[in-house]
Amino acid sequence: DGAASAPKASLGVKRQRTGANARVAGVIFDLDGTLIDSERATCAWIQSWFSPHGLEWTTELHGQIMGTTQFFPRRCLAMCGADPARVEALSKVMPDRLTTPEYNEYVAEKLTIKPGAQALVRRLEAF
């Protein structure tokens, strides 16, 4: 169609030109899912709340809410098959968000570094 194609982004790396040399001024990327995997820990945390009530929160169910920034206890309880009355009762004793001090402590102990993340950071430091 003759239109010039837009330049492609390169991992969010911004280079500053200094004469013939190029230097990386900064790199911006999302931490979660790029350097660390918090989803497994988050899934386990939700299961730790559901298990005492005879409900199972699976990785398959978790995949349906992965990437969201909020915890939806009512929705998650319903996804586990809890009837509406049980959803109502249990949602009153469940936290209404993930970002509690207890969640942060739990997840911090279970975070895993994504394969290659350390090598990537070291390589970027060399720029």
Stockholm file with secondary structure:
# STOCKHOLM 1.0

chainA/1-127         DGAASAPKASLGVKRQRTGANARVAGVIFDLDGTLIDSERATCAWIQSWFSPHGLEWTTELHGQIMGTTQFFPRRCLAMCGADPARVEALSKVMPDRLTTPEYNEYVAEKLTIKPGAQALVRRLEAF
#=GR chainA/1-127 SS CCCCCCCCCCTTEEEEEETTEEEEEEECCCSBTTTEECHHHHHHHHHHHHGGGTCCCCHHHHHTTTTCSSCCHHHHHHHTTCCHHHHHHHHTTSCSCSCSHHHHHHHHHHCEECTTHHHHHHHHHTC
#=GC SS_cons         CCCCCCCCCCTTEEEEEETTEEEEEEECCCSBTTTEECHHHHHHHHHHHHGGGTCCCCHHHHHTTTTCSSCCHHHHHHHTTCCHHHHHHHHTTSCSCSCSHHHHHHHHHHCEECTTHHHHHHHHHTC
//
